[in-house]
Amino acid sequence: MGFLNAKLNLTDDQKTQFKAMLQKEHPAMKMLMAQQHQIDLQLRQYVEGNYDEAKVQALAQQKAQLQTQLTVAETRIHSQMYQLLTPDQQSQFKQMEANRETRMQSHMNRQAPPVEPEQ
């Protein structure tokens, strides 16, 4: 929230509302992230031990379901936060997102340096 506050000059009321919203959502988000972490730990055993395609497939599906839940929750939170912004702040936020997207595209378009052949 500090980043948004610095860039968008949030009012005290907005800060209070954002904080309350984040505190309300935190336990559910924390649980989903912990579940995802546990799946990652289980997947690691198939990297470091005997690979089992069926078990990895099942864990990957569980992870995909958790990622879906996380994405829905994050989007809901971001939407609620966006609605609390003034029209000027919303415009600033859109510009910040456009700038971020431009940086991401620039980064993705960079070519990796050529790999030198081993001698």
N, C-alpha and C positions, 0 to 999 in steps of 0.2 A: 504494500500500500504506500510505502514511502516514495517509491518511484512515481506513482500516479500523483501523489500529493505534490511532489516537487514540480512535475511537468504541468499539472492541471490546476494547481493552486486550489485544492479542495477546501470547502468551508468546514468549520467545526462540526456542523450538523451532518455533512456528508461523511466526514471521517468517523463520526459516531455510528452512523448507519452502516457504513462499510464494515467497521469493526464488529458490530453486532451480527451482521450477516455472516462474516467469516467465522466468528466464534460458533454460530449455530451450525454451520456446514462442516466445521473441522472434524468432529468425531466420525462422521460418515466417510469423509475423504480419507482420513487416517486409516480407517478399517480397510477400505478398498486398496489403498497403497500397501498396507501390510500383507493383505492376501496376495497381491501381485508379487510382492517380494518373496513370499513363501513358495509360490510357483516357480519363480526364477531359481530359487535354491534347489528345488526338486529337479528342475531341468538340468542344472549343473551336474547332477550325478550321472546323467546320460552323456555328458561331454567327457567327464573324467572317468567314467566306468563303462559298463556294457550298454551299448545303444539299443533302445527298444522303440521301434517306430510307432507302434500302437500307443504306448504310454506317452511318448513325446507328443503325438497327435492329440491325445486327450488333454494333456496339460496345456497345449497351445490353444485348444478350444476354450478351456477355462480362462486362460489369460485374455483371450479375445473378448470374452463376455465381460470380464472385469474392466478391460480397456474401454469397452462400450459404455459401461456404467460411469466410469471416470469422465469420459468425454461428455456425456449428457450432464453430469453434475457440474463440471467446469463451465460448460456453455450456459447452463442455467444461472450460475453465479455471475458470470461475466455479463449476461443479459440484465440481471437485476442491478448490477453495479452501473452499467451503462445508462439504465433508465433513471438513475439518481443524478446523473450529470446534467448540467445546464446545456442548452443548445450550443453555446460557444465552446464549452468543454467537450461536447460530443464532436464538434468539428475538429478541435485540436487532437482529440483521440484518434479520429479517422486519419488525420495527417500523420500522426505518429505510427499508426499501423501501416500506412502506405509506404512510409520511409523504411520501416522494418522489412516489409516485403521486398522493396527494392534492394536493400542490403543482402537479403537472403538469396534473391535471384542472382545478384552479382557474385556472391560467394559460390553458388552452385554452378555458375557458368565458367568459373575459373578452371583451367585445365590443370590436371595433376602434372607435376614435373616428370619428364621422361625417366624411366628406370634404366640405369646404366647396366649393360651386360656384365655378368661376372667374368673375371679373368682367371 
